[in-house]
Amino acid sequence: MHRNTEKQRTNITVDARTLAEARALNLNVSAISEAALARAVREAAARSWAEENAEALAERRAWIDANGMPLAAYQVLKTD
């Protein structure tokens, strides 16, 4: 997903050899860094959400274990 957002300059510290190799390969270090940071943010947010909602998710799983999947009788693709 590409968003037109305001960019902000920042400084990062990276291994000199890796940076030199990236430049020699004409890699866009800023774009790669931004993509890696965006991925890390998404993953951290997902972990945080899972931790915050762990109790509710466990309760739902327990309910399904006890009662079965809602509307399972109407499921088109049977897996059992």
C-alpha positions as CSV (number, residue, x, y, z in Angstrom):
1,M,0.0,0.0,0.0
2,H,1.5,3.3,-1.1
3,R,0.5,6.4,0.7
4,N,1.3,10.0,-0.2
5,T,2.6,11.2,3.1
6,E,4.9,13.9,4.2
7,K,8.5,12.7,4.4
8,Q,10.7,13.6,7.3
9,R,14.5,13.4,7.2
10,T,16.3,11.3,9.8
11,N,19.7,9.9,10.4
12,I,20.5,6.3,10.8
13,T,23.7,4.4,11.4
14,V,24.4,1.4,9.2
15,D,27.4,-0.8,8.6
16,A,29.8,1.1,6.2
17,R,30.5,-1.9,4.0
18,T,26.8,-2.7,3.6
19,L,26.0,0.9,2.7
20,A,28.9,0.9,0.1
21,E,27.6,-2.3,-1.4
22,A,24.0,-1.0,-1.6
23,R,25.2,2.2,-3.3
24,A,27.4,0.2,-5.7
25,L,24.2,-1.8,-6.6
26,N,22.2,1.4,-7.1
27,L,19.8,0.4,-4.3
28,N,17.6,3.1,-2.9
29,V,18.6,3.0,0.7
30,S,15.9,5.4,1.8
31,A,13.1,3.3,0.2
32,I,14.5,0.1,1.6
33,S,14.9,1.6,5.1
34,E,11.3,3.0,4.9
35,A,9.9,-0.3,3.8
36,A,11.8,-2.2,6.5
37,L,10.6,0.3,9.2
38,A,7.0,0.1,8.0
39,R,7.1,-3.7,8.2
40,A,8.6,-3.6,11.7
41,V,5.9,-1.1,12.8
42,R,3.1,-3.4,11.4
43,E,4.6,-6.4,13.1
44,A,5.0,-4.6,16.4
45,A,1.4,-3.3,16.2
46,A,0.1,-6.8,15.4
47,R,2.0,-8.3,18.4
48,S,0.7,-5.5,20.6
49,W,-2.9,-6.0,19.5
50,A,-2.6,-9.8,20.1
51,E,-1.2,-9.2,23.6
52,E,-3.9,-6.7,24.4
53,N,-6.6,-9.0,23.1
54,A,-5.2,-12.3,24.3
55,E,-7.8,-12.8,26.9
56,A,-10.7,-12.2,24.6
57,L,-9.2,-14.4,21.9
58,A,-8.7,-17.2,24.5
59,E,-12.3,-16.9,25.6
60,R,-13.5,-17.1,22.0
61,R,-11.4,-20.2,21.4
62,A,-12.8,-21.8,24.5
63,W,-16.4,-21.0,23.5
64,I,-15.8,-22.5,20.0
65,D,-14.2,-25.6,21.6
66,A,-17.3,-26.0,23.8
67,N,-20.0,-25.0,21.3
68,G,-18.5,-25.5,17.9
69,M,-18.2,-23.0,15.1
70,P,-21.2,-20.7,14.7
71,L,-23.1,-21.6,11.5
72,A,-20.8,-24.6,10.9
73,A,-23.8,-26.5,9.5
74,Y,-24.0,-24.0,6.6
75,Q,-20.2,-24.2,5.8
76,V,-19.7,-24.9,2.1
77,L,-16.1,-26.3,2.4
78,K,-16.0,-29.1,5.0
79,T,-12.6,-29.8,6.3
80,D,-13.4,-32.8,8.5
